[in-house]
Amino acid sequence: MSAPQTDVEKQEKRHKGPLTGMAVVAVFGVLLILFLLFIGFGQGNEPEAESTVEAVGSDEVEATDDTGIVAAPEQMGDEAGTAVQQ
């Protein structure tokens, strides 16, 4: 069976508005997705503000008398573990 009315020119005129609207919506959707990707990747891996970062200075070293602490000889101030370089 064929369509009862096949006047292509008339159908083209009737469907011009809806097809244009669909094209505009498709372009808007692509632009919105690109915008969201730009915003999403643009905010990644930013360093924290200085007020939220807690810096530990060298003067804040805690002294302990615990001899059971295991550390590298150069950290403990011991010369026995250092290698002689030639």
C-alpha positions as CSV (number, residue, x, y, z in Angstrom):
1,M,0.0,0.0,0.0
2,S,1.1,3.5,-0.8
3,A,0.4,6.7,1.1
4,P,-2.9,8.4,0.0
5,Q,-1.3,11.8,-0.4
6,T,2.3,12.1,-1.5
7,D,2.7,15.8,-2.2
8,V,6.3,16.1,-1.1
9,E,6.5,19.9,-1.5
10,K,3.4,20.4,0.7
11,Q,4.8,18.1,3.3
12,E,8.1,19.8,3.2
13,K,6.4,23.2,3.9
14,R,4.4,21.7,6.8
15,H,7.4,20.0,8.5
16,K,9.9,22.9,8.1
17,G,9.1,24.4,11.5
18,P,9.3,21.2,13.6
19,L,12.5,20.1,11.8
20,T,14.1,23.5,12.4
21,G,13.0,23.3,16.1
22,M,14.5,19.8,16.5
23,A,17.8,21.0,14.9
24,V,17.9,23.9,17.3
25,V,17.3,21.6,20.3
26,A,20.0,19.2,19.1
27,V,22.6,22.0,18.8
28,F,21.6,23.4,22.2
29,G,22.0,19.9,23.7
30,V,25.5,19.5,22.3
31,L,26.5,23.0,23.5
32,L,25.2,22.2,27.0
33,I,27.1,19.0,27.1
34,L,30.3,20.7,26.0
35,F,29.7,23.5,28.6
36,L,29.2,20.9,31.4
37,L,32.4,19.0,30.4
38,F,34.3,22.3,30.4
39,I,33.1,23.2,33.9
40,G,33.6,19.7,35.2
41,F,37.2,19.3,34.0
42,G,38.0,23.0,34.7
43,Q,37.4,22.5,38.4
44,G,39.5,19.3,38.8
45,N,42.8,19.0,40.7
46,E,42.8,22.6,42.0
47,P,45.0,23.1,45.1
48,E,43.2,23.9,48.3
49,A,43.1,27.4,49.7
50,E,46.0,28.4,52.0
51,S,43.6,28.8,54.9
52,T,42.6,25.1,54.8
53,V,46.1,23.7,54.4
54,E,47.9,22.9,57.6
55,A,51.6,23.4,57.2
56,V,54.0,21.7,59.7
57,G,57.1,23.7,60.3
58,S,60.5,22.4,61.3
59,D,60.2,24.0,64.8
60,E,57.2,21.8,65.6
61,V,59.2,18.6,66.1
62,E,58.0,16.4,69.0
63,A,60.8,15.1,71.2
64,T,60.4,11.6,72.7
65,D,62.5,9.4,74.8
66,D,61.3,6.2,73.1
67,T,64.3,4.1,72.0
68,G,62.1,1.6,70.2
69,I,61.6,4.0,67.3
70,V,63.0,2.6,64.1
71,A,64.4,5.1,61.6
72,A,67.1,5.5,59.0
73,P,70.5,6.2,60.6
74,E,70.8,9.6,58.9
75,Q,67.4,10.6,60.5
76,M,68.5,9.5,64.0
77,G,71.8,11.3,63.8
78,D,73.8,8.1,63.8
79,E,77.0,8.0,61.7
80,A,77.3,4.1,61.8
81,G,74.7,3.6,59.0
82,T,76.1,6.0,56.4
83,A,78.0,4.6,53.5
84,V,81.3,6.0,52.4
85,Q,81.2,7.4,48.9
86,Q,84.3,7.3,46.7
